[in-house]
Amino acid sequence: MNGAYHLTCAPDSAGRSALVRQYVSAPMHISKPWWDNGLLVVNTVNSTAGLFSGDRIDGEIEVRSGAQMLVTSPSASRAHRMPSGHAAVTLKIRVANDAWLEMLPALFIPHAGSDYIQHTAIELDPAARFLSFETFVSGRVASGEAWQFTRFETRFSISCNSRPIARETYSITPDSPSVRAIRAQFPTACHATCYAAGAHFPGDLLTAISGLHHSQCWIGCTRLDAPAIAIRLVAADNLHLSRALTAMRPLLHQAFNRAVPPLRR
């Protein structure tokens, strides 16, 4: 199945952030957006059980100058068993000067035998403000399916003012040496990546984030070649990962001088 969602957020005639362009095709669905103190909150969701072999999802998100938007999802995304072939998701994001975008999808769960590829490209104007989270678990742990997927592959790039500031490509397979090293420490490990750009990130913020590190949740934080930071987390399980992200998100919003918005009405 080939699905898509294309969203453009811009100020309307009253100056409120609004979806001035939207295109959605099955299996994707977006909820009715709502405002939280001027922030437009949009839920996107795959309306089927998840991704299957041959599925392709094409996403495009643009936030124009003066607009602010949070894109989230109400439930986890899943990739199901694929005897052959793979599923692929492509996402292109553009954030203009004096615009704000936060990407906060629910966690991704690869089922046993799933083969998943994602491509994400983010373009930021010099005065854009951007915050994103991505979380990945090792499978349906409660069903005994940790590390039984075939492949999880990601290609990610982020640029500011047409200058690349981060690029990563990796393919996770359960028996690769790097994964075996993680599994030796955390048999049901969970993983998260965060990027933040467009604010002043003082040293005490990075210290506070690093202070969330402990034996059951490893956290690394680094500055990028722009007013941006990258954060990586590996936790023993989803509970420890969720606790760390819950503590981290307000710290990052504070750096942007923003209140943390609710995810539900």
N, C-alpha and C positions, 0 to 999 in steps of 0.2 A: 504494500500500500504506500502510495506517495502522498504525504500530507505537508501542509505548510502553515505558517503564521507569520504575517508581515505587519508590524505595528509601527506607526509614527505618532509620537507624542509632541504636541506643540501648544502654546497658549491659544485659547479660543478668543472670541471677540470680547469676552469679559475678563480676559487675562488669566483664566484658570487653565491648568494643564488638562489636556483632553486628547483623546485619540482622534486625530484629524484624518488618518488613513488606517484602515485595517482590512486585511484579507486573511481568511482562515479557511482551511479545507481539512476534511476528515483524514486522519482521526483526531486532529488537534481541535481544541475548543478553548475559548477564553470566557471567563466569567464577566458579569456586568461590572465594569470598573467603579470604584468609589474614591472619594477624596478623604484624606486625613490631613487636616491643616494645610491644604494646598497641594499635598502630594497625591498623585494619581496612583492608586494601587490596582494592579492587574494580576489575576490568576490565570496561568496557562496550564493546560492539562491534556494528556493523551486520553481520549474518552474510551479507548479500548483497554484490554487487560495489560497492554504493554507493547513492546517491540518484538517483531518476529522476523524471520529470515526474509530478506528482500525489502523490508520496510525502509523508506527514506523520508526524513523530515527536514524541511528547509525553513529556517527561521531567520527573520530580519527584524532588527529593532533599531529605530532612529529616535533620538531625543533632541529636539531643536532648542535653540537658544531661548532661555526664560522658562523652560518647562522642567518638571521634576516627576520622576516615575519610579515606582518599585514594581518589579516583575518577580512573582513568586509562584508557588504551586501548592495545592492543598494536600497532595499525597506523594508518596515515593514513585519514582519512575523505575520501570522494570524491563529487562531484556530476557526473553524466554529461550528455551532450548532451541537450537538451530542445527538440525542434522547436516545441513549444507548451507553455504552462503553466509551472509552477515547482514546486520542492520546498521544504518548510518544516519547520523544527525549532523547537519551543518548549521552554524549560527554566525551571522554577521551583525555587528553592533557598531553604531555610529553615535557619538555624543558630542554635541556642539558646545561652543563657548557659553558659559553661564547657564549650563544645563546640568541636571543631576540624574544619575541612574544607579539604582541598586538592583543587582541580580541575586536572588536568594531562592534558588530551586530546592525542592526537597531532595533527599538523598537518592542515589542511584543504586539499584540492586541487580546485579547480574546473576541470573539463574544458572544452574548447572548446564553446561553445553552451549551457552550463549556466546555469540561472537559480535562484538560491538565496536564501531569506529565513530569518533566525533571530530569535527573540525570547527574551531572557533577563531574568528578574526575580529579584533576590536580596534576601532580607530577613534582617537580622542583629539579634540581640538585643544589648543594650549591651555585654555581656561575652563575645560570640562572637568566635572567632578564625577568620580566613578568608584563603585564598590561592588565586588562580586565574591560569591562563595560557591564552592562546588564540593560536594561530599560523595564519597564512594565507599560502599561496604563490600566485604569479601564474598557475599552471597547470602542465601537464605540460611543463616546460621542456625536458627531454631529447627530447621529441617535437616541439619547435618550437611549442608551444601557449601560450606566455606571453601573457597578457592577451587571450585569445580567448574568455573566458566572456562571457555576456550581462549578468549582474548578480550582485553579492554584496551583500546588504542585511542590516543588523543593527540591532536595537533593543534597547538594554541599559539596565537600571536597577539601582541598588543602594541600599538604604536601611539605616540603623542606628537602632534604637529608633524605628521608624516615620518617621524623618526622611530624605528623599532626600539622598544625598551625592554621587551621580554618575548622570548620565543622558546617553546619547548615541544618536543615530540618524544613520546614514549609509548611502548607497547607492553602491557602487563600480561604475562602468561603465568599460570600457577607454578610452573616448575623452573622458571628462570632463576639464576643465582641471586639476584637482588630480592626477589619475592621470597625465596627460601630463607634468606637472612632475616627478613621481617617476620616470617611465619615462626621462626625459631624463638623470637621474642614475644610475638603476639599471634597466636594461632588463628584468631578471628579478627585480625586487624581491620581498622577503618581508617580512611584517609580523607583529608580535606585540604583544599587550596583556596587562598584568599588573595585578591589583588585590590589595592586601594590607590587611587591617583587623584591629584588635584587639590591637595591640602598640604599644610605644613605638618609634618609628622615628627614631633620633637623626640629627643632621645629618651625622655621619661616614658613616652608612649611605648616605644619599642621595649624598654625595660619592663613595663607593666605586662606587655604581651608575653615576653619571654618568662616572666614570673609565673605564668600559668602552666609552664612545663613541669611535669612530675613523672614518676616512674611508669605510670599507666597512660600517659599522654605526652608524646614528644612534640615540641614546637620549635620551629626555626623561623626567624624573621630577618629580612634583609632589605636594604634600600636599593632601588633601581636607578638608572640613569635618567631621572626625571623626578618631579615631586611625586614619587610613588614608592610603594613598598609591596613586597610579596611575602606571604606567610604560608608555611606548610605544616600540617599536623598529621601525626600517625598515632592512633590510640589503640588500646587493647580491645575496645568494644565500642559500640555506638553510644552507650551511656556516657562513657568518659569523653568521647568526642563531642557529644551534644552539650555537655556541661562546659567544656572549654569554649565552644563557639558561642554559647549563651553569655559567657562572661566577656568574651572578646568583642562581640558586636557593639555593645555600648561604648567601649573604649574607642573604637574606630569612628562611630558616629560623633562622639565628642570632638575628635580631631577635625571633623567637618563642621563643628558647631551646629549639629542637628540633634533633635530628639529622636529616640528610637521609635519608629512607627509600629503599630500593632499589625499583625499579619491577617487578622480576621476582623470583620466588622462586629 
